[in-house]
Amino acid sequence: MAGSGKQATTIAVTLLSALTVYTRPRRLGVITGADGVYKFPGAETGLIPDVGFYLAARDALIEDDTKPIPFPPDLAVEVASPSQLPAAMAAKSRAYLRAGTSLVWVIWPRSGHIDVWRHDILTGPASILTLGGTLDGEHIIPGFSYPVDDLFLDPLRQEP
């Protein structure tokens, strides 16, 4: 797969940074970037979310931290590229959820919205966030919230 451009990588690193700043001092878990491989039953290959998070209690399950993480993330974030279609991103979200991921955020930079997928609903996104909305860490990252508008800001212009 070709690498992502400025827009997608900026969104991913912005969210990764916000999650790290929130979770690290609270020791809630581990944040992974776009090179963090999660290999788990049911996945033909490892899945690599643009941003991943797993709870601190699961860290003891990792026997070799130089190999792929042997379970699905608790939160998976995918930033859709212009070539990725909704059906393919829905299939990827369902793969995470079926494997045990609790929460998936699919960010659509072109349309400025976020599909929020939850483990208990596989038919489609449980909700869709638009500008003016707020991402919520729910029970996975309690207390974490982030304005949707801020994800889509151009870092040099400070406008969507």
C-alpha positions as a printed Julia matrix, in Angstrom:
160×3 Matrix{Float64}:
   0.0     0.0    0.0
   1.26    3.46  -0.82
   1.96    5.83   2.04
  -0.48    8.52   3.09
  -0.2    12.2    2.28
  -0.05   15.29   4.47
  -3.74   15.4    5.36
  -4.09   11.8    6.58
  -0.76   11.67   8.38
  -1.37   15.02  10.07
  -4.76   13.85  11.32
  -3.29   10.56  12.59
  -0.36   12.2   14.39
  -2.63   14.86  15.9
  -4.91   12.21  17.37
  -1.98    9.99  18.4
  -0.46   12.96  20.25
  -3.7    13.85  22.02
  -4.26   10.24  23.07
  -0.68    9.9   24.3
  -0.84   13.12  26.31
  -4.03   11.87  27.96
  -3.26    8.19  28.52
   0.44    8.15  29.37
   0.4    10.08  32.67
  -2.64    8.04  33.74
  -0.92    4.77  32.71
  -4.12    3.65  31.01
  -2.44    1.69  28.25
  -0.22    1.83  25.19
  -0.7     3.95  22.08
   0.73    2.63  18.81
   1.33    4.39  15.51
   1.05    3.34  11.9
   3.86    0.8   12.24
   2.27   -1.09  15.15
   1.16   -4.52  13.92
  -1.65   -6.37  15.67
  -1.75  -10.08  14.76
  -4.74  -11.95  16.07
  -6.92  -14.97  15.31
  -9.18  -14.47  12.34
  -6.93  -11.95  10.62
  -5.13  -13.42   7.62
  -2.39  -10.86   8.06
  -1.58   -8.42  10.8
  -3.7    -5.3   10.92
  -1.97   -1.97  11.3
  -4.26    0.83  12.46
  -3.1     4.39  11.88
  -3.46    4.77  15.64
  -4.03    1.91  18.05
  -4.54    1.63  21.79
  -4.6    -1.32  24.14
  -5.34   -1.33  27.85
  -2.5    -1.52  30.36
  -3.75   -4.82  31.8
  -3.21   -6.52  28.43
   0.47   -5.58  28.24
   1.35   -8.66  30.33
   0.08  -10.82  27.43
   2.98   -9.69  25.25
   5.8   -12.2   25.61
   8.13  -10.66  23.02
   7.82   -6.92  22.46
   9.84   -7.13  19.23
   7.06   -9.09  17.51
   3.54   -8.08  16.45
   1.1    -7.46  19.27
  -0.71  -10.81  19.71
  -4.23   -9.45  20.2
  -6.49   -6.83  18.65
  -6.33   -3.23  19.85
  -9.02   -2.01  22.22
  -9.3     1.12  20.05
  -8.38    1.19  16.36
  -8.24    4.42  14.38
  -8.18    4.38  10.59
  -7.76    7.54   8.53
  -9.29    6.85   5.13
  -7.26    7.81   2.09
  -9.02    9.16  -1.02
  -8.74    5.74  -2.67
 -10.38    3.85   0.2
 -14.07    3.15  -0.23
 -16.69    3.0    2.54
 -17.38   -0.71   1.93
 -13.71   -1.62   2.38
 -13.39    0.49   5.52
 -16.58   -1.07   6.89
 -15.12   -4.54   6.27
 -11.92   -3.55   8.05
 -13.89   -2.13  10.98
 -15.88   -5.35  11.26
 -12.64   -7.4   11.2
 -11.38   -5.43  14.2
 -14.69   -5.72  16.04
 -15.11   -9.45  15.39
 -11.61  -10.02  16.74
 -12.38   -8.2   19.99
 -11.69   -4.51  19.38
 -14.24   -2.48  21.32
 -14.11    0.82  19.46
 -13.11    1.82  15.92
 -12.91    5.37  14.64
 -12.82    5.72  10.84
 -11.85    9.27   9.95
 -12.89   10.6    6.54
 -10.73   13.69   5.81
 -12.42   14.61   2.53
 -15.91   14.83   4.02
 -14.81   15.89   7.49
 -16.65   13.21   9.44
 -15.86   10.22  11.63
 -17.63    6.88  11.69
 -17.73    5.47  15.21
 -17.99    1.67  15.26
 -18.72   -0.23  18.48
 -18.31   -3.91  19.28
 -22.01   -4.47  19.83
 -23.13   -3.15  16.42
 -21.73   -4.72  13.26
 -24.34   -3.52  10.79
 -22.77   -0.09  10.4
 -21.33    2.78  12.38
 -23.02    3.24  15.75
 -22.73    6.99  15.21
 -21.29    9.52  12.83
 -19.51   12.58  14.14
 -19.3    15.78  12.12
 -17.78   19.2   12.69
 -18.98   20.48  16.03
 -18.94   16.94  17.47
 -16.56   15.42  19.98
 -14.68   12.13  19.97
 -15.25   10.24  23.22
 -12.97    7.55  24.62
 -16.06    5.94  26.15
 -15.29    3.01  28.47
 -11.98    2.31  26.69
 -10.3     5.61  27.55
 -12.6     7.11  30.19
 -12.56   10.9   30.29
 -10.84   11.35  26.93
 -12.55   13.71  24.53
 -11.34   15.62  21.49
 -13.13   18.13  19.26
 -13.73   16.8   15.74
 -13.03   20.27  14.33
  -9.49   20.22  15.74
  -8.62   17.03  13.86
  -9.33   18.66  10.53
  -7.41   21.89  11.15
  -4.53   22.61   8.81
  -1.55   22.92  11.19
  -0.18   25.94   9.33
  -3.45   27.77   8.71
  -5.48   26.66  11.75
  -8.56   26.19   9.61
 -10.24   23.06   8.19
